[in-house]
């Protein structure tokens, strides 16, 4: 099922073109990576897709229903979102549990299924053993992983992730990629992940969208290539 369709999208910061004539899509059941050189406006493309930034032109269509026919649920994780200070009162477990409440209702007790989902979410990012620690006491990388665990606990239909593995060790990264692949293939989730390490994901991702500079233009104009991960993507 087509969840996101972007056609002929262009975006400018003031008078400077940044993205021009971008086309891409995201379907349920697929894990897609988004790559490009530094400054290739990858995060800008995501924000324009989600409506956080207003495109100069083009269309973005996001489905209002999931493959189950229910209202579509989307989770967006920007870069380095975690910024809890030392006085933040919640434990990691309490914080991740809160991701289940909007689904169940704020005043309902979590079920055994909810608790199991929370545990798996924490285990998936290597944070189960830190569940009783205060969020403010964690390192930056641990805080980032706690935020990711809460996102998993909310059980969205679409994951939009901007370099989510910053601060993770190689083992935790690999477990995270496996979980994203499992979420797409076994549960019909759609995953779009910005990454600087597409080779790490080559065993798990279905496609790669690569932003490249148009060398014929003096502006920071980028075009998109959509190709299988094992295909080299060249500049235009």
Residue frames as a rotation matrix with the C-alpha (Angstrom) as fourth column:
UNK 1
0.578 0.816 0.000 0.00
0.816 -0.578 0.000 0.00
0.000 0.000 -1.000 0.00
UNK 2
-0.229 -0.660 0.715 1.36
0.605 -0.672 -0.427 3.43
0.763 0.335 0.553 -0.93
UNK 3
0.235 0.261 -0.936 1.79
0.953 -0.250 0.170 5.49
-0.190 -0.932 -0.307 2.24
UNK 4
0.224 -0.248 -0.943 3.72
0.063 -0.962 0.267 8.53
-0.973 -0.119 -0.200 0.96
UNK 5
0.291 -0.146 0.945 3.89
0.954 0.114 -0.276 9.95
-0.067 0.983 0.173 -2.57
UNK 6
0.173 -0.329 -0.928 6.09
0.124 -0.928 0.352 12.97
-0.977 -0.176 -0.120 -3.35
UNK 7
0.286 0.006 0.958 5.93
0.942 0.180 -0.282 14.46
-0.175 0.984 0.046 -6.85
UNK 8
0.110 -0.318 0.942 7.97
0.673 -0.674 -0.306 17.32
0.732 0.667 0.140 -8.32
UNK 9
0.818 0.201 -0.540 8.79
0.568 -0.438 0.697 18.80
-0.096 -0.876 -0.472 -4.91
UNK 10
-0.067 -0.828 0.557 10.98
0.548 -0.497 -0.673 21.91
0.834 0.261 0.486 -4.79
UNK 11
0.767 0.246 -0.592 12.08
0.640 -0.350 0.684 23.93
-0.039 -0.904 -0.426 -1.78
UNK 12
0.041 -0.751 0.659 14.06
0.416 -0.587 -0.695 27.12
0.909 0.302 0.288 -1.29
UNK 13
0.123 -0.099 -0.987 15.53
0.932 -0.332 0.149 28.94
-0.342 -0.938 0.052 1.69
UNK 14
0.082 0.048 -0.995 14.68
-0.078 -0.995 -0.054 32.55
-0.994 0.082 -0.078 0.84
UNK 15
0.602 0.159 -0.783 16.00
-0.735 -0.275 -0.620 32.89
-0.314 0.948 -0.049 -2.75
UNK 16
-0.442 -0.883 -0.155 18.36
-0.890 0.411 0.197 29.91
-0.110 0.226 -0.968 -2.67
UNK 17
0.521 0.626 -0.581 17.08
-0.699 0.703 0.131 26.67
0.491 0.337 0.803 -4.27
UNK 18
-0.264 -0.567 0.780 17.81
-0.893 0.449 0.024 23.65
-0.364 -0.690 -0.625 -2.10
UNK 19
-0.514 0.196 0.835 15.63
0.240 0.968 -0.080 20.86
-0.824 0.159 -0.544 -3.53
UNK 20
-0.342 0.392 -0.854 14.35
-0.841 -0.532 0.093 20.75
-0.418 0.750 0.512 -7.09
UNK 21
0.161 0.547 -0.821 11.87
-0.913 0.398 0.086 18.42
0.374 0.736 0.564 -8.80
UNK 22
-0.805 -0.464 0.369 12.06
-0.587 0.709 -0.390 15.62
-0.081 -0.531 -0.844 -6.26
UNK 23
0.295 0.853 -0.431 10.03
-0.787 0.473 0.397 12.45
0.543 0.222 0.810 -6.80
UNK 24
-0.842 -0.488 -0.232 9.91
-0.330 0.804 -0.495 9.52
0.428 -0.340 -0.837 -4.38
UNK 25
0.299 0.954 -0.010 7.50
-0.612 0.200 0.765 7.20
0.732 -0.223 0.644 -2.60
UNK 26
-0.817 -0.440 0.372 7.27
-0.566 0.494 -0.660 5.01
0.107 -0.750 -0.653 0.48
UNK 27
0.025 0.822 -0.569 5.11
-0.492 0.506 0.709 1.87
0.870 0.262 0.417 0.73
UNK 28
0.553 0.214 0.805 3.97
-0.810 0.363 0.460 -0.28
-0.194 -0.907 0.374 3.61
UNK 29
0.913 -0.154 0.377 6.21
0.114 0.985 0.125 -3.27
-0.391 -0.071 0.918 4.19
UNK 30
0.556 -0.771 0.309 9.44
0.583 0.097 -0.807 -1.67
0.592 0.629 0.503 2.96
UNK 31
0.571 -0.562 -0.598 12.60
0.487 -0.354 0.798 -0.36
-0.660 -0.748 0.072 4.58
UNK 32
0.653 -0.258 0.712 14.08
0.601 -0.396 -0.694 2.55
0.461 0.881 -0.103 2.60
UNK 33
0.049 -0.707 -0.706 17.26
0.820 -0.374 0.432 4.49
-0.570 -0.600 0.561 3.31
UNK 34
0.937 0.166 0.308 17.91
0.305 -0.820 -0.484 8.12
0.172 0.547 -0.819 2.37
UNK 35
0.213 -0.952 -0.219 21.52
0.798 0.041 0.601 9.10
-0.564 -0.303 0.769 1.69
UNK 36
0.787 -0.061 0.614 23.54
0.414 -0.685 -0.599 11.96
0.457 0.726 -0.514 0.23
UNK 37
-0.279 -0.956 0.089 26.65
0.636 -0.254 -0.729 14.04
0.719 -0.147 0.679 0.73
UNK 38
-0.371 0.086 -0.925 26.87
0.826 -0.426 -0.371 16.43
-0.426 -0.901 0.087 3.68
UNK 39
-0.632 0.196 -0.750 24.59
-0.195 -0.977 -0.091 19.40
-0.750 0.089 0.656 3.03
UNK 40
-0.973 0.228 0.022 22.45
0.099 0.332 0.938 17.43
0.207 0.915 -0.345 0.58
UNK 41
-0.574 0.782 0.243 19.24
-0.798 -0.601 0.049 18.61
0.184 -0.166 0.969 2.30
UNK 42
-0.687 0.306 -0.659 18.19
0.196 0.951 0.238 15.15
0.700 0.035 -0.713 3.46
UNK 43
-0.688 0.428 -0.587 16.63
0.648 -0.005 -0.762 16.45
-0.329 -0.904 -0.273 6.66
UNK 44
-0.702 0.423 -0.573 15.05
-0.472 -0.879 -0.071 19.30
-0.534 0.221 0.816 4.72
UNK 45
-0.673 0.444 -0.592 13.42
-0.445 0.397 0.803 16.81
0.591 0.803 -0.069 2.36
UNK 46
-0.648 0.424 -0.633 11.95
0.661 0.725 -0.191 14.90
0.379 -0.543 -0.750 5.30
UNK 47
-0.655 0.379 -0.654 10.61
0.381 -0.581 -0.719 18.05
-0.652 -0.720 0.236 6.94
UNK 48
-0.697 0.413 -0.586 9.10
-0.690 -0.610 0.390 19.26
-0.197 0.677 0.710 3.66
UNK 49
-0.696 0.431 -0.574 7.47
-0.018 0.789 0.615 15.87
0.717 0.438 -0.542 3.18
UNK 50
-0.528 0.452 -0.719 5.93
0.838 0.414 -0.355 15.99
0.138 -0.790 -0.597 6.66
UNK 51
0.376 0.716 0.588 4.69
0.610 -0.669 0.425 19.57
0.697 0.199 -0.688 6.25
UNK 52
0.361 -0.350 -0.864 7.06
0.807 -0.347 0.478 20.99
-0.467 -0.870 0.157 8.87
UNK 53
-0.632 -0.495 -0.596 8.51
0.015 -0.777 0.629 23.10
-0.775 0.389 0.498 6.04
UNK 54
0.501 0.860 -0.102 6.34
-0.025 -0.104 -0.994 24.43
-0.865 0.500 -0.031 3.22
UNK 55
-0.209 -0.589 0.781 7.53
0.793 0.365 0.488 23.32
-0.573 0.721 0.390 -0.25
UNK 56
-0.669 -0.077 -0.739 7.91
-0.288 -0.890 0.353 25.95
-0.685 0.450 0.573 -2.95
UNK 57
0.006 0.676 -0.737 6.05
-0.996 0.067 0.054 23.67
0.086 0.734 0.674 -5.35
UNK 58
-0.737 -0.222 -0.638 5.06
-0.304 0.953 0.018 20.05
0.604 0.207 -0.770 -5.89
UNK 59
0.355 0.917 0.185 2.68
-0.729 0.148 0.668 17.70
0.585 -0.372 0.721 -4.11
UNK 60
-0.876 -0.479 0.061 2.92
-0.398 0.644 -0.654 15.43
0.273 -0.597 -0.754 -1.08
UNK 61
0.243 0.961 -0.133 0.21
-0.700 0.269 0.662 12.84
0.672 -0.068 0.737 -0.50
UNK 62
-0.876 -0.437 0.204 0.19
-0.443 0.565 -0.696 10.87
0.189 -0.700 -0.689 2.76
UNK 63
-0.370 0.762 -0.531 -2.38
0.201 0.623 0.756 8.13
0.907 0.173 -0.384 3.22
UNK 64
-0.236 0.353 0.905 -4.88
-0.865 -0.502 -0.029 8.66
0.444 -0.790 0.424 6.02
UNK 65
0.792 0.531 0.301 -5.36
-0.608 0.734 0.304 4.90
-0.060 -0.423 0.904 6.53
UNK 66
-0.323 -0.878 0.353 -2.99
-0.803 0.452 0.389 2.04
-0.501 -0.158 -0.851 7.37
UNK 67
-0.726 0.007 -0.687 -3.04
-0.486 0.702 0.521 -1.39
0.486 0.712 -0.506 5.75
UNK 68
-0.860 0.438 -0.262 -5.38
0.506 0.666 -0.548 -2.47
-0.065 -0.604 -0.794 8.56
UNK 69
-0.135 0.842 0.522 -7.86
0.661 -0.316 0.681 0.26
0.738 0.437 -0.514 7.63
UNK 70
0.470 0.248 -0.847 -7.26
0.853 -0.374 0.364 2.22
-0.227 -0.893 -0.387 10.83
UNK 71
0.992 -0.123 -0.013 -6.08
-0.124 -0.979 -0.160 5.82
0.008 0.161 -0.987 11.10
UNK 72
0.467 -0.883 -0.042 -2.46
0.451 0.278 -0.848 6.04
0.761 0.377 0.528 9.98
UNK 73
0.947 -0.262 -0.187 0.04
0.085 -0.357 0.930 6.56
-0.310 -0.897 -0.315 12.81
UNK 74
0.582 -0.771 0.257 3.40
0.300 -0.090 -0.950 8.15
0.756 0.630 0.179 12.05
UNK 75
0.777 -0.450 -0.441 6.53
0.409 -0.173 0.896 8.57
-0.479 -0.876 0.049 14.21
UNK 76
0.692 -0.579 0.431 9.22
0.155 -0.464 -0.872 11.11
0.705 0.670 -0.231 13.31
UNK 77
0.687 -0.567 -0.455 12.60
0.593 0.075 0.802 11.08
-0.420 -0.820 0.388 15.04
UNK 78
0.901 -0.411 0.135 14.74
-0.250 -0.750 -0.613 14.16
0.354 0.518 -0.778 14.26
UNK 79
0.087 -0.958 -0.274 18.50
0.292 0.287 -0.912 14.19
0.952 0.000 0.305 14.77
UNK 80
-0.728 -0.580 -0.366 19.66
0.486 -0.059 -0.872 14.12
0.484 -0.812 0.324 18.41
UNK 81
0.065 0.874 0.482 16.22
0.005 -0.484 0.875 14.90
0.998 -0.054 -0.036 19.83
UNK 82
0.524 0.181 -0.832 17.05
0.738 0.390 0.550 13.79
0.424 -0.903 0.071 23.39
UNK 83
-0.301 -0.622 0.723 17.92
0.083 -0.772 -0.630 16.74
0.950 -0.130 0.284 25.67
UNK 84
0.738 0.612 -0.284 16.73
0.299 0.080 0.951 15.76
0.604 -0.787 -0.124 29.16
UNK 85
0.024 -0.744 0.668 18.57
-0.599 -0.546 -0.586 17.57
0.800 -0.386 -0.458 31.92
UNK 86
-0.775 -0.499 -0.387 19.80
-0.036 0.646 -0.762 16.01
0.631 -0.577 -0.519 35.15
UNK 87
-0.836 0.470 0.284 16.64
-0.417 -0.206 -0.885 16.99
-0.358 -0.858 0.368 37.00
UNK 88
-0.297 0.769 -0.566 14.22
-0.762 0.166 0.626 15.19
0.575 0.618 0.536 34.66
UNK 89
-0.213 0.201 0.956 12.10
-0.932 0.252 -0.261 13.09
-0.293 -0.947 0.134 37.09
UNK 90
0.741 0.657 -0.144 10.99
-0.668 0.695 -0.267 10.14
-0.076 0.294 0.953 34.93
UNK 91
-0.102 -0.707 0.700 12.73
-0.242 0.700 0.672 6.79
-0.965 -0.101 -0.242 34.81
UNK 92
-0.827 -0.267 -0.495 13.49
-0.541 0.137 0.830 5.21
-0.154 0.954 -0.257 31.46
UNK 93
-0.843 0.533 0.068 10.74
0.537 0.839 0.086 2.62
-0.012 0.109 -0.994 31.98
UNK 94
-0.098 0.836 -0.540 8.12
0.515 -0.422 -0.746 5.25
-0.852 -0.351 -0.389 32.89
UNK 95
-0.296 -0.103 -0.950 9.07
-0.555 -0.790 0.259 7.32
-0.777 0.604 0.177 29.87
UNK 96
-0.941 -0.094 -0.325 8.82
-0.327 0.502 0.801 4.42
0.088 0.860 -0.503 27.42
UNK 97
-0.628 0.778 -0.015 5.53
0.710 0.565 -0.421 3.22
-0.319 -0.275 -0.907 28.98
UNK 98
-0.198 0.574 -0.795 4.08
-0.018 -0.813 -0.582 6.65
-0.980 -0.101 0.171 28.24
UNK 99
-0.798 -0.150 -0.584 4.36
-0.567 -0.141 0.812 5.80
-0.203 0.979 0.027 24.55
UNK 100
-0.858 0.507 -0.077 1.53
0.459 0.826 0.325 3.28
0.228 0.244 -0.942 25.01
UNK 101
-0.576 0.667 -0.473 -0.94
0.409 -0.267 -0.873 5.64
-0.708 -0.696 -0.119 26.65
UNK 102
-0.520 0.443 -0.730 -2.16
-0.704 -0.706 0.074 7.56
-0.483 0.553 0.679 23.58
UNK 103
-0.710 0.247 -0.659 -3.09
-0.378 0.656 0.653 4.20
0.594 0.713 -0.373 22.03
UNK 104
-0.599 0.447 -0.665 -4.85
0.665 0.740 -0.102 2.89
0.447 -0.503 -0.740 25.16
UNK 105
0.527 0.695 0.490 -6.09
0.204 -0.663 0.720 6.19
0.825 -0.280 -0.491 26.58
UNK 106
-0.221 -0.772 0.595 -4.33
-0.387 -0.491 -0.781 8.21
0.895 -0.403 -0.190 29.26
UNK 107
-0.184 0.199 0.963 -6.28
-0.981 -0.094 -0.168 6.80
0.057 -0.975 0.213 32.20
UNK 108
0.843 0.429 -0.324 -6.31
-0.434 0.899 0.061 3.11
0.317 0.089 0.944 31.31
UNK 109
0.391 -0.712 0.583 -4.02
-0.479 0.384 0.790 0.58
-0.786 -0.588 -0.191 32.90
UNK 110
-0.162 -0.530 -0.833 -1.44
-0.978 0.199 0.063 -0.97
0.132 0.824 -0.550 30.63
UNK 111
0.873 0.487 0.022 -2.15
-0.488 0.873 0.026 -4.59
-0.006 -0.034 0.999 29.77
UNK 112
0.413 -0.723 0.554 0.31
0.077 0.633 0.770 -7.48
-0.908 -0.275 0.317 29.84
UNK 113
0.498 -0.183 0.848 0.60
0.864 0.192 -0.466 -7.07
-0.077 0.964 0.253 26.07
UNK 114
0.895 -0.160 0.417 1.50
-0.062 -0.969 -0.237 -3.39
0.442 0.186 -0.877 26.51
UNK 115
0.680 -0.654 0.332 4.14
-0.525 -0.119 0.843 -4.24
-0.512 -0.747 -0.424 29.11
UNK 116
0.349 -0.544 0.763 5.67
0.542 0.781 0.310 -6.88
-0.765 0.305 0.568 26.83
UNK 117
0.680 -0.055 0.731 5.73
0.661 -0.384 -0.645 -4.38
0.316 0.922 -0.225 23.98
UNK 118
0.881 -0.369 0.296 7.52
-0.447 -0.853 0.269 -1.87
0.153 -0.369 -0.917 26.23
UNK 119
0.505 -0.715 0.484 10.08
-0.174 0.465 0.868 -4.50
-0.846 -0.522 0.110 27.29
UNK 120
0.374 -0.338 0.864 10.81
0.837 0.524 -0.157 -5.50
-0.400 0.781 0.479 23.68
UNK 121
0.860 -0.022 0.511 11.15
0.268 -0.832 -0.487 -1.84
0.435 0.555 -0.709 22.73
UNK 122
0.740 -0.610 0.283 13.77
-0.632 -0.486 0.604 -1.28
-0.231 -0.626 -0.745 25.43
UNK 123
0.364 -0.604 0.709 15.59
0.165 0.791 0.589 -4.51
-0.917 -0.097 0.388 24.62
UNK 124
0.724 -0.007 0.689 15.72
0.683 0.143 -0.716 -3.58
-0.093 0.990 0.108 20.93
UNK 125
0.650 -0.508 0.565 17.97
-0.092 -0.790 -0.606 -0.60
0.754 0.342 -0.561 21.69
UNK 126
-0.130 -0.788 -0.602 19.92
0.538 0.454 -0.711 -2.17
0.833 -0.416 0.364 24.56
UNK 127
-0.519 -0.034 0.854 18.20
-0.449 -0.839 -0.307 -0.15
0.727 -0.542 0.421 27.30
UNK 128
0.466 0.762 -0.449 16.34
0.017 0.500 0.866 -2.80
0.885 -0.411 0.220 29.32
UNK 129
0.066 -0.529 -0.846 19.11
0.906 0.386 -0.171 -2.99
0.417 -0.756 0.505 31.92
UNK 130
-0.917 -0.391 0.076 18.89
0.341 -0.870 -0.355 0.82
0.205 -0.300 0.932 32.33
UNK 131
-0.220 0.947 0.236 15.09
0.505 -0.096 0.858 0.89
0.835 0.308 -0.456 32.75
UNK 132
0.536 0.465 -0.705 15.15
0.830 -0.138 0.540 2.08
0.154 -0.874 -0.460 36.39
UNK 133
-0.546 -0.781 -0.304 17.60
0.800 -0.594 0.090 4.93
-0.251 -0.194 0.948 35.82
UNK 134
0.335 0.585 -0.738 16.47
0.289 -0.810 -0.511 8.54
-0.897 -0.042 -0.441 35.65
UNK 135
0.730 -0.001 0.684 16.47
0.683 -0.040 -0.729 9.92
0.028 0.999 -0.029 32.11
UNK 136
0.922 -0.331 0.200 18.49
-0.311 -0.942 -0.124 12.94
0.230 0.052 -0.972 33.17
UNK 137
0.464 -0.778 0.424 21.32
-0.482 0.180 0.857 10.73
-0.743 -0.602 -0.292 34.43
UNK 138
0.634 -0.156 0.757 21.90
0.532 0.799 -0.281 9.01
-0.561 0.581 0.589 31.09
UNK 139
-0.560 -0.813 -0.162 24.57
0.284 -0.372 0.884 9.76
-0.779 0.448 0.439 28.52
UNK 140
-0.315 0.420 -0.851 23.54
-0.751 -0.659 -0.047 11.48
-0.580 0.624 0.523 25.28
UNK 141
-0.722 -0.016 -0.692 23.56
-0.552 0.615 0.562 8.22
0.417 0.788 -0.453 23.34
UNK 142
-0.880 0.414 -0.232 21.49
0.474 0.740 -0.477 6.45
-0.025 -0.530 -0.848 26.01
UNK 143
-0.410 0.751 -0.518 18.93
-0.117 -0.606 -0.787 9.26
-0.905 -0.262 0.336 26.00
UNK 144
-0.435 0.199 -0.878 18.65
-0.896 -0.192 0.401 8.92
-0.089 0.961 0.262 22.22
UNK 145
-0.858 0.078 -0.507 18.03
-0.071 0.961 0.268 5.19
0.508 0.266 -0.819 22.57
UNK 146
-0.738 0.637 -0.225 15.36
0.410 0.157 -0.899 5.79
-0.537 -0.755 -0.377 25.23
UNK 147
-0.284 0.623 -0.729 13.55
-0.624 -0.697 -0.353 8.13
-0.728 0.354 0.587 22.83
UNK 148
-0.583 0.025 -0.812 13.73
-0.724 0.439 0.533 5.48
0.369 0.898 -0.238 20.10
UNK 149
-0.938 0.240 -0.248 12.34
0.318 0.882 -0.347 2.86
0.136 -0.405 -0.904 22.50
UNK 150
-0.480 0.805 -0.348 9.38
0.040 -0.377 -0.925 5.12
-0.876 -0.458 0.149 23.30
UNK 151
-0.318 0.317 -0.893 8.77
-0.909 -0.368 0.193 5.57
-0.268 0.874 0.406 19.59
UNK 152
-0.813 -0.005 -0.582 8.68
-0.245 0.910 0.334 1.77
0.528 0.414 -0.741 19.15
UNK 153
-0.865 0.476 -0.160 6.31
0.380 0.411 -0.829 1.46
-0.329 -0.778 -0.536 22.09
UNK 154
-0.373 0.750 -0.546 3.82
-0.493 -0.659 -0.568 3.80
-0.786 0.057 0.616 20.37
UNK 155
-0.363 0.174 0.916 3.59
0.487 0.873 0.027 1.23
-0.794 0.456 -0.401 17.52
UNK 156
-0.016 0.345 -0.938 3.37
-0.572 -0.773 -0.275 3.59
-0.820 0.532 0.210 14.50
UNK 157
0.777 0.310 0.548 2.65
0.281 0.608 -0.743 2.53
-0.563 0.731 0.385 10.92
UNK 158
0.694 -0.578 0.429 5.43
0.326 -0.279 -0.903 4.74
0.642 0.767 -0.005 9.50
UNK 159
0.521 -0.653 -0.550 8.88
0.608 -0.169 0.776 5.32
-0.600 -0.738 0.309 11.01
UNK 160
0.760 -0.384 0.525 10.68
0.217 -0.610 -0.762 8.45
0.613 0.693 -0.380 9.76
UNK 161
0.772 -0.535 -0.343 14.18
0.495 0.169 0.852 8.39
-0.398 -0.828 0.395 11.27
UNK 162
0.822 -0.525 0.222 16.95
-0.238 -0.670 -0.703 10.97
0.518 0.525 -0.676 10.90
UNK 163
-0.160 -0.969 -0.187 20.27
-0.319 0.231 -0.919 9.26
0.934 -0.088 -0.346 11.72
UNK 164
0.703 0.630 0.330 18.77
-0.492 0.095 0.865 7.34
0.514 -0.771 0.377 14.65
UNK 165
0.790 -0.371 -0.489 21.84
0.496 0.855 0.152 5.22
0.361 -0.362 0.859 15.45
UNK 166
0.105 -0.745 0.659 24.08
-0.243 -0.662 -0.709 8.10
0.964 -0.085 -0.250 16.58
UNK 167
-0.104 -0.250 0.963 25.72
-0.973 -0.174 -0.150 7.03
0.205 -0.953 -0.225 19.83
UNK 168
0.846 0.415 0.336 25.01
-0.473 0.874 0.110 3.31
-0.248 -0.252 0.935 19.38
UNK 169
-0.285 -0.918 0.275 27.75
-0.597 0.394 0.699 0.68
-0.750 0.034 -0.661 19.31
UNK 170
-0.668 -0.067 -0.741 27.99
-0.726 0.277 0.630 -1.70
0.163 0.959 -0.234 16.37
UNK 171
-0.938 0.312 -0.151 26.10
0.332 0.932 -0.143 -4.52
0.096 -0.184 -0.978 18.08
UNK 172
-0.363 0.833 -0.418 23.20
0.323 -0.308 -0.895 -2.29
-0.874 -0.460 -0.157 19.09
UNK 173
-0.370 0.175 -0.912 23.09
-0.768 -0.610 0.194 -0.79
-0.523 0.773 0.360 15.60
UNK 174
-0.878 -0.018 -0.479 22.82
-0.350 0.707 0.614 -4.21
0.327 0.707 -0.627 13.99
UNK 175
-0.736 0.654 -0.175 20.04
0.627 0.561 -0.541 -5.25
-0.255 -0.508 -0.823 16.38
UNK 176
-0.273 0.618 -0.737 18.22
-0.119 -0.782 -0.612 -2.00
-0.955 -0.080 0.287 15.59
UNK 177
-0.546 0.023 -0.838 18.46
-0.827 -0.176 0.534 -2.58
-0.135 0.984 0.115 11.83
UNK 178
-0.948 0.209 -0.241 17.18
0.155 0.962 0.224 -6.14
0.278 0.175 -0.944 12.25
UNK 179
-0.517 0.792 -0.325 14.21
0.531 -0.001 -0.847 -4.84
-0.671 -0.611 -0.420 14.21
UNK 180
-0.261 0.411 -0.873 13.38
-0.569 -0.796 -0.205 -2.26
-0.779 0.444 0.442 11.56
UNK 181
-0.764 -0.061 -0.642 13.58
-0.595 0.454 0.664 -4.95
0.251 0.889 -0.383 8.86
UNK 182
-0.867 0.459 -0.191 11.36
0.497 0.818 -0.288 -7.23
0.024 -0.345 -0.938 10.95
UNK 183
-0.411 0.729 -0.547 8.86
0.135 -0.544 -0.828 -4.41
-0.901 -0.414 0.125 11.53
UNK 184
-0.346 0.237 -0.908 8.59
-0.853 -0.482 0.200 -3.81
-0.391 0.843 0.369 7.79
UNK 185
-0.697 -0.050 -0.716 8.51
-0.550 0.678 0.488 -7.40
0.461 0.733 -0.500 6.57
UNK 186
-0.820 0.352 -0.452 6.49
0.492 0.837 -0.240 -9.09
0.294 -0.419 -0.859 9.33
UNK 187
-0.327 0.700 -0.635 4.22
0.714 -0.258 -0.651 -6.26
-0.620 -0.666 -0.415 10.45
UNK 188
0.200 0.464 0.863 3.80
0.963 -0.255 -0.086 -4.15
0.180 0.848 -0.498 7.30
UNK 189
0.498 -0.096 -0.862 5.45
0.371 -0.875 0.312 -1.03
-0.784 -0.475 -0.400 8.72
UNK 190
0.727 -0.357 0.587 7.05
0.490 -0.330 -0.807 1.54
0.482 0.874 -0.065 6.44
UNK 191
0.505 -0.660 -0.556 10.54
0.555 -0.245 0.795 2.75
-0.661 -0.710 0.242 7.35
UNK 192
0.701 -0.406 0.586 12.41
0.352 -0.517 -0.780 5.75
0.620 0.754 -0.219 5.90
UNK 193
0.738 -0.509 -0.444 15.82
0.494 -0.042 0.869 6.27
-0.461 -0.860 0.221 7.50
UNK 194
0.799 -0.597 0.077 18.46
-0.427 -0.652 -0.627 8.92
0.424 0.468 -0.775 6.83
UNK 195
0.797 -0.590 0.129 21.89
0.295 0.567 0.769 7.38
-0.527 -0.575 0.626 7.19
UNK 196
0.471 -0.751 -0.463 25.54
-0.864 -0.499 -0.069 8.05
-0.179 0.432 -0.884 6.37
UNK 197
-0.591 -0.709 0.385 26.32
-0.660 0.699 0.275 4.32
-0.464 -0.092 -0.881 6.41
UNK 198
0.363 0.818 -0.447 24.23
-0.930 0.285 -0.233 2.61
-0.063 0.500 0.864 3.70
UNK 199
-0.253 -0.525 -0.813 26.69
-0.557 0.766 -0.321 -0.29
0.791 0.371 -0.486 3.54
UNK 200
-0.924 -0.064 0.376 25.78
-0.370 0.390 -0.843 -1.23
-0.093 -0.918 -0.385 7.13
UNK 201
-0.196 0.968 0.160 22.15
-0.555 0.025 -0.831 -1.49
-0.808 -0.252 0.532 6.04
UNK 202
-0.460 -0.027 -0.887 22.65
-0.883 0.117 0.455 -3.32
0.092 0.993 -0.078 2.75
UNK 203
-0.962 0.093 -0.255 21.43
0.101 0.995 -0.019 -6.63
0.252 -0.044 -0.967 4.25
UNK 204
-0.610 0.724 -0.322 18.24
0.579 0.130 -0.805 -5.10
-0.541 -0.678 -0.498 5.59
UNK 205
-0.240 0.526 -0.816 17.00
-0.320 -0.836 -0.445 -2.21
-0.917 0.154 0.369 3.44
UNK 206
0.321 0.492 0.809 14.99
0.613 0.544 -0.573 -2.66
-0.722 0.680 -0.127 0.24
UNK 207
0.518 -0.081 0.851 15.84
0.736 -0.465 -0.492 0.57
0.435 0.882 -0.182 -1.58
UNK 208
-0.255 -0.606 -0.754 18.06
0.783 -0.587 0.207 3.60
-0.568 -0.537 0.623 -1.28
UNK 209
0.802 0.409 0.435 17.04
0.573 -0.731 -0.369 7.15
0.167 0.546 -0.821 -2.21
UNK 210
-0.078 -0.952 -0.295 20.19
0.922 -0.182 0.343 9.16
-0.380 -0.245 0.892 -2.90
UNK 211
0.914 0.339 -0.225 20.30
0.267 -0.917 -0.295 12.95
-0.306 0.209 -0.929 -3.09
UNK 212
-0.064 -0.960 0.273 23.05
0.935 0.038 0.353 14.38
-0.349 0.278 0.895 -5.29
UNK 213
-0.036 -0.052 -0.998 24.14
-0.006 -0.999 0.052 17.84
-0.999 0.008 0.036 -6.37
UNK 214
0.788 0.259 0.559 23.30
0.570 0.035 -0.821 18.96
-0.232 0.965 -0.120 -9.90
UNK 215
-0.091 -0.970 -0.225 26.76
0.727 -0.219 0.650 19.94
-0.680 -0.105 0.725 -11.10
UNK 216
-0.336 0.001 0.942 25.34
0.864 -0.399 0.308 22.07
0.376 0.917 0.133 -13.93
UNK 217
0.606 0.653 0.454 23.89
0.362 -0.734 0.574 24.58
0.709 -0.183 -0.681 -11.46
UNK 218
-0.481 -0.777 0.406 25.72
-0.031 -0.447 -0.894 27.06
0.876 -0.443 0.191 -9.19
UNK 219
0.056 0.607 0.792 22.90
-0.903 -0.307 0.299 26.61
0.425 -0.733 0.531 -6.66
UNK 220
-0.832 -0.266 0.487 22.51
-0.493 0.758 -0.428 23.90
-0.255 -0.596 -0.761 -4.08
UNK 221
0.191 0.909 -0.371 20.03
-0.982 0.179 -0.067 22.00
0.005 0.377 0.926 -6.21
UNK 222
-0.729 -0.424 0.538 19.58
-0.505 0.863 -0.004 18.33
-0.462 -0.275 -0.843 -5.61
UNK 223
0.035 0.709 -0.705 17.90
-0.880 0.357 0.315 15.58
0.475 0.609 0.636 -7.56
UNK 224
0.083 0.094 0.992 16.84
-0.781 0.625 0.006 12.22
-0.619 -0.775 0.125 -6.24
UNK 225
-0.383 -0.194 -0.903 17.80
-0.702 0.696 0.148 8.76
0.600 0.691 -0.403 -7.44
UNK 226
0.298 0.541 0.786 15.82
-0.861 0.508 -0.023 5.74
-0.411 -0.670 0.618 -6.31
UNK 227
0.103 -0.404 -0.909 17.67
-0.723 0.597 -0.348 2.46
0.683 0.693 -0.231 -6.79
UNK 228
0.868 0.081 -0.490 18.34
0.187 0.860 0.475 -0.96
0.460 -0.504 0.731 -5.33
UNK 229
0.841 -0.530 0.109 21.00
-0.351 -0.380 0.856 -0.83
-0.412 -0.758 -0.505 -2.62
UNK 230
0.225 -0.808 0.545 23.41
0.421 0.585 0.693 -3.00
-0.878 0.073 0.472 -4.58
UNK 231
0.454 -0.057 0.889 23.31
0.863 -0.220 -0.454 -0.59
0.221 0.974 -0.051 -7.53
UNK 232
-0.552 -0.708 -0.440 25.82
0.764 -0.641 0.074 2.25
-0.335 -0.296 0.895 -7.65
UNK 233
0.630 0.777 0.015 24.06
0.747 -0.601 -0.285 5.61
-0.212 0.190 -0.959 -7.73
UNK 234
-0.371 -0.869 0.328 25.90
0.928 -0.363 0.088 8.28
0.042 0.337 0.941 -9.70
UNK 235
-0.391 0.166 -0.905 25.78
0.210 -0.942 -0.263 12.07
-0.896 -0.293 0.333 -9.82
UNK 236
0.433 0.554 0.711 23.76
0.863 -0.025 -0.505 13.85
-0.262 0.832 -0.489 -12.47
